[in-house]
Protein backbone atom coordinates (compact mmCIF):
# COMPACT_ATOMS: atom_id res chain seq x y z
CA UNK A 1 0.00 0.00 0.00
CA UNK A 2 2.77 2.45 0.87
CA UNK A 3 4.44 1.74 -2.49
CA UNK A 4 1.24 2.77 -4.23
CA UNK A 5 0.99 5.92 -2.10
CA UNK A 6 4.63 6.77 -2.70
CA UNK A 7 4.25 6.23 -6.44
CA UNK A 8 1.13 8.38 -6.48
CA UNK A 9 2.94 11.07 -4.51
CA UNK A 10 5.82 10.95 -6.98
CA UNK A 11 3.42 11.49 -9.87
CA UNK A 12 1.68 14.36 -8.11
CA UNK A 13 4.92 16.03 -7.01
CA UNK A 14 5.82 17.12 -10.50
CA UNK A 15 9.31 17.35 -11.90
CA UNK A 16 12.18 17.06 -9.44
CA UNK A 17 14.21 20.13 -8.50
CA UNK A 18 17.58 20.40 -10.26
CA UNK A 19 20.16 18.04 -8.78
CA UNK A 20 17.62 15.67 -7.20
CA UNK A 21 17.56 12.14 -8.56
CA UNK A 22 14.63 9.72 -8.28
CA UNK A 23 15.90 8.06 -5.09
CA UNK A 24 16.29 11.38 -3.29
CA UNK A 25 12.92 12.54 -4.53
CA UNK A 26 11.22 9.36 -3.29
CA UNK A 27 12.99 9.73 0.06
CA UNK A 28 11.91 13.38 0.36
CA UNK A 29 8.30 12.54 -0.48
CA UNK A 30 8.26 9.65 2.00
CA UNK A 31 9.70 11.93 4.68
CA UNK A 32 6.97 14.47 3.98
CA UNK A 33 4.34 11.72 4.28
CA UNK A 34 5.81 10.58 7.59
CA UNK A 35 5.85 14.15 8.87
CA UNK A 36 2.20 14.66 7.93
CA UNK A 37 1.29 11.36 9.59
CA UNK A 38 3.20 12.29 12.75
CA UNK A 39 1.53 15.71 12.86
CA UNK A 40 -1.90 14.09 12.56
CA UNK A 41 -1.05 11.72 15.41
CA UNK A 42 0.02 14.63 17.60
CA UNK A 43 -3.26 16.44 16.92
CA UNK A 44 -5.29 13.30 17.73
CA UNK A 45 -3.28 12.79 20.92
CA UNK A 46 -3.87 16.39 21.97
CA UNK A 47 -7.60 16.06 21.30
CA UNK A 48 -7.74 12.81 23.29
CA UNK A 49 -5.77 14.38 26.14
CA UNK A 50 -8.15 17.33 26.18
CA UNK A 51 -11.18 15.03 26.39
CA UNK A 52 -9.49 12.93 29.10
CA UNK A 53 -8.56 16.05 31.09
CA UNK A 54 -12.12 17.39 30.80
CA UNK A 55 -13.53 14.07 32.01
CA UNK A 56 -11.10 14.06 34.94
CA UNK A 57 -12.01 17.63 35.92
CA UNK A 58 -15.71 16.80 35.77
CA UNK A 59 -15.29 13.69 37.90
CA UNK A 60 -13.08 15.59 40.35
CA UNK A 61 -15.70 18.35 40.65
CA UNK A 62 -18.40 15.71 41.23
CA UNK A 63 -16.25 14.09 43.93
CA UNK A 64 -15.70 17.48 45.62
CA UNK A 65 -19.47 18.15 45.60
CA UNK A 66 -20.17 14.75 47.13
CA UNK A 67 -17.50 15.26 49.80
CA UNK A 68 -18.87 18.73 50.64
CA UNK A 69 -22.37 17.25 51.05
CA UNK A 70 -20.97 14.44 53.21
CA UNK A 71 -19.03 16.91 55.39
CA UNK A 72 -22.19 18.96 55.87
CA UNK A 73 -24.19 15.87 56.87
CA UNK A 74 -21.40 14.73 59.18
CA UNK A 75 -21.21 18.15 60.85
CA UNK A 76 -24.99 18.13 61.38
CA UNK A 77 -24.81 14.62 62.81
CA UNK A 78 -22.04 15.64 65.22
CA UNK A 79 -23.97 18.74 66.34
CA UNK A 80 -27.04 16.61 66.94
CA UNK A 81 -25.08 13.99 68.88
CA UNK A 82 -23.41 16.68 70.97
CA UNK A 83 -26.80 18.27 71.74
CA UNK A 84 -28.34 15.05 73.14
CA UNK A 85 -25.47 14.20 75.49
C-alpha atoms as one frame of an Amber mdcrd trajectory, in Angstrom:
protein
   0.000   0.000   0.000   2.774   2.447   0.871   4.438   1.739  -2.487   1.236
   2.767  -4.231   0.994   5.923  -2.102   4.629   6.770  -2.699   4.247   6.225
  -6.444   1.129   8.382  -6.485   2.939  11.074  -4.513   5.820  10.954  -6.982
   3.425  11.488  -9.865   1.676  14.362  -8.114   4.917  16.026  -7.009   5.821
  17.117 -10.502   9.309  17.353 -11.903  12.183  17.059  -9.442  14.206  20.127
  -8.504  17.576  20.399 -10.257  20.157  18.044  -8.779  17.620  15.667  -7.202
  17.556  12.137  -8.557  14.629   9.721  -8.278  15.899   8.058  -5.086  16.291
  11.378  -3.293  12.924  12.535  -4.528  11.221   9.359  -3.293  12.988   9.729
   0.060  11.912  13.376   0.364   8.300  12.544  -0.476   8.261   9.652   1.996
   9.699  11.930   4.681   6.972  14.473   3.982   4.339  11.717   4.280   5.809
  10.581   7.590   5.853  14.154   8.873   2.196  14.661   7.934   1.286  11.364
   9.594   3.197  12.289  12.753   1.532  15.715  12.863  -1.904  14.093  12.555
  -1.054  11.718  15.411   0.018  14.629  17.601  -3.256  16.438  16.920  -5.286
  13.303  17.731  -3.283  12.787  20.925  -3.874  16.394  21.970  -7.603  16.060
  21.305  -7.742  12.813  23.289  -5.766  14.377  26.140  -8.147  17.330  26.181
 -11.178  15.028  26.391  -9.489  12.932  29.101  -8.562  16.055  31.087 -12.117
  17.390  30.795 -13.534  14.070  32.014 -11.104  14.057  34.935 -12.012  17.633
  35.916 -15.714  16.800  35.767 -15.289  13.685  37.895 -13.082  15.591  40.354
 -15.702  18.349  40.649 -18.401  15.706  41.230 -16.250  14.092  43.932 -15.698
  17.479  45.615 -19.472  18.152  45.598 -20.167  14.745  47.131 -17.502  15.261
  49.800 -18.874  18.727  50.638 -22.367  17.250  51.050 -20.968  14.443  53.214
 -19.025  16.906  55.388 -22.188  18.962  55.870 -24.194  15.868  56.866 -21.401
  14.730  59.180 -21.209  18.149  60.848 -24.994  18.131  61.375 -24.808  14.620
  62.815 -22.044  15.641  65.223 -23.971  18.736  66.340 -27.038  16.613  66.941
 -25.077  13.986  68.877 -23.409  16.684  70.973 -26.798  18.268  71.738 -28.343
  15.046  73.137 -25.471  14.204  75.492
